[in-house]
Amino acid sequence: MSIAREPRKRKIIETGLKDLEPSIREHVENLMENIKDVSEKSPTSKIKRKQA
């Protein structure tokens, strides 16, 4: 936690996160698509949706 308190290190972390952001978003979108595909094929998907 102490890293976030040091301004210079925090700046580096924040810029690193910004660089990662687009690829993370892409991965998340791909995962969501995969989850959607799997849940549509799954016979228990309706049961799971009711529980969620």
PyMOL commands that set and color helices and strands:
alter all, ss='L'
color gray80, all
select helices_A, chain A and resi 2-5+7-41+45-51
alter helices_A, ss='H'
color red, helices_A
deselect
rebuild
show_as cartoon
